Amino acid sequence: NCLALHQRLVRLGSRWMPQWEPIVTEREVPIDCGAVLEEVRRSGKGRRFEPLPIEQILTRVRIPAIVAAIEPGETALVYTHYVDGIVEPLVAALREAGHRTSVFTGEERHGLEDFRAGRSDVLVASSAIATGVDGLQYRASKLVVNCLPWTAAEYEQLKGRLIRQGQQAPTVEVILPVTFADNDGVEWSWCRSRIARNHWKATVADAAVDGVIPKGVIESESALVARSMKALEEW
């Protein structure tokens, strides 16, 4: 059904998919989150599994790596899919490190103009930045991802804020802090499961719009959280 829809869309319109890979580098920064595993376990007790509490806990662990990834005076885009209880500590840490930082989320939007005008050097943004926003490519060539989008299409749109006409840097760097916990060679990693989910490119939108054949069955957000928490309990 997805491919039939894709065939219809191709005949009715046009879509240009530039090949970004030659000028994009993705670098994972491994972070041991063993110290907060018990807190992650407790976040799922007695409630419906939700990604937000997990991301709030792991953000605290990622923050030092995010701050370290941005050099003094360097411009960068810091993305986080979830906002509540996450944006505030991110911004506070970046400002404490000396970075002029502004914010662009669904509720706080003035920071975008501050960044584009050069009044800030680091922009902390949510999914509000992912589509329909231009001009970031003139200010930054580094993207640091605290919390990934949930689909490959959203992730491509996010990278497309910097990888577009007007980007002067020869390379756009994407930095992914990846939390993990290891016990005698057995690894639990919420971040790596999120990354793997995006690499599947297995959404209905990918198939219908771009003709990308799903490689397997895509998990819902709640299913991924439940599976990850179950693996953590077994571990």
N, C-alpha and C positions, 0 to 999 in steps of 0.2 A: 504493500500500500504506500509506503514511504517513497519507493522508487517510482511508482506510477505518478505520484504527486510531483516528484522532482522532474519527471519528463514533461509534465504540463507546464511547470514553472519555467523551464528552460525555453520552451516554445513561446512563452508569453512575455519574457523579459530577459534582462541581461544582468550578470553579476561577475565582477572582476575580483579574483582571489590572488593577490600578489604573493610571490614566494619570498617570505621573510627570512628563511633559515640562514642564508649566507651572512646576514648582519646581526643575528641574534645569538647571544650566549646565555645559557641557563646554568646557574651554579647553585648547588645545594650546600647548605651549611648545616652539618649534623649537630644536634643539641641533645644531650642526655637529659631526659625528663624523669628519671627514676625517682627523684626526690618528691615529686608531686603525684605519683601514681595512686597512692591511697586517697588523695583528694579527688582525683578523677573518678575512682571507684565510687566514692561517697556521692559524687554529683549525680549519679544515675540511680541511687537507691530510693525506692519508694515513690518514683515518679515515672512519667512517660519519658522515654529516652529523647533527649534534645541535644543538638550540636552546640548551642550557645554556651552552656556551662563549661563544656570541655574546652571550647575555644578561649573562654575567659581565663581559665586556669593555665592553658598552654601559652597564651599570649605573654603572661608574666615571665615564663621561661624563655620565650623568644626575644623579648625586648632587648637584652644586652647585645645579642647578635645583630639585631636590626640597627641599633645605634652604631655598633662597630662597623657595619657595612657602608656607612656614609662618612666620607672624609670631611674634615672641617672646611666649611665654605662650599662644599659640593652641593649641587642641586639634584633632587631625587623625588620620585613619586613613591609613597608608601601606601599600599592598598590593603584594606581589610574588609572582607565581605560582611562580617558582623560588626556592629557598632556599640551596642549597649555594654558598658563596663569594660570596653576595649579601647576606644578612641582616647579617652581621657588619660589613662596611664601611658599610652603610646606617645601622645603629644607632650605630656609632662617630662618623660624621659628624654625625648629629643631636644626639648628646650633646655633641660638641665645640662645636656651635653654641649650646648652653645649653638644649636641649629635654629635659625629663624623659621618657625613652623606655622603653617596655616592649615585650616580644616575645610573639607568639602564633603558634606554628607547630605542626606535628604532633608535634614533640619537646619544644618549650618552650611550656607552656600557662598558666603562672601570670600572665603579663603581662596577660591579659584582665581579671582581677579587679582588678589594680592600676589599669588604665585606667578601668574602670567605677566604681571607688571614689574616683577622683580623685587617686591616688598617682602617676600619670603623665599627661602631656598628649598624647603622641604614641604611637600603637600601631602597630608594624610587624608586619604579619600576612601569612600565606600563605593558600592555598586552604582551610585549616581554618576560616577565618572566614566563608566564603562562604554557608554554609547553617546554619540551626538556632541562630544566635547572636543574642540580643536585648540591648537596653540601650545599644548604641553610639550610638543616635540621641539619647540624653539628654546625651551628652558632646561630640559633634562634628557638624559640618555640612560638613566638607571631607574629600574623598577624593583622595589623590595616588597615582597608579598608576605604579609603576616597571616592572612586567612584567605585561602583560595576561593574563587567562585565555584559553583557546583557543576558547571557544564563546560565542555571543551569550547563551545561557541562563545560563552561569556569570557573565558580566559583569552581566546584569540582577540576578542574585542578590546579587552583590557590592554594587552600588549600593543594593540593597534593605536592606542593613545600616543605612544612614543615612536612606534615604527610606522612612519607615514611621511609623505612628502613634506620637506622642510627640515627633517632631521639632519643635522650637520655632522654628528659623530659617526665614525666609520662602523662602530659596534654599539648596539643597545644591550645592556647587561641586565638580566633578570636574576634576582637573588631569592632563593627559596629556603628560609630557615626550616629545617626538618627535625622535629622532635622524635626521639626514640627511647626505648628502655630495653636493656639487654640483660638476660639472665642465663648464663652458661650457654650462650650462642643462640638462644631463642629470643627473637626480637618482637616487640609490640610497638607499632608506630601509627598513630592516628594520622599524622601528616602524610606519611607515605601512601596510606590507603586513599587519601584525598587526591594526591598527585596521580596515582594509578587510575583512579576513576576518571580523571580528565583525559588521560592519555588513551583511554578506550575510544574516545570520539564516538560514543554509542548512543547519541540522543536522536529523537525523532527529527528535531530541527536540522541536525547535521546531515541526515539522510535525505530529507525532503528538499532542503535549500541547496546543499552542496553535493549531494549524491554520494556521501561517505557511507559505505556499508557498515552497519554496526558489527563489531567483532564478537559481541556476546550480549547477555542480558544485563541491562543497566540497572543498578540498584537505586532505589529512592534514598533521600537523605535519611529518613528514619530507619530504613533497613541497614544502611551502612553504619549508623550509630549503634544500632542493636548488635550487629555482627562484631563491631570493634569492641564494644563493652563485654560481649560474651567471651571474645578471645582474651580480653584482659582478665576476666574472672578465672578462666581456665589457666592462664599463665600464673 
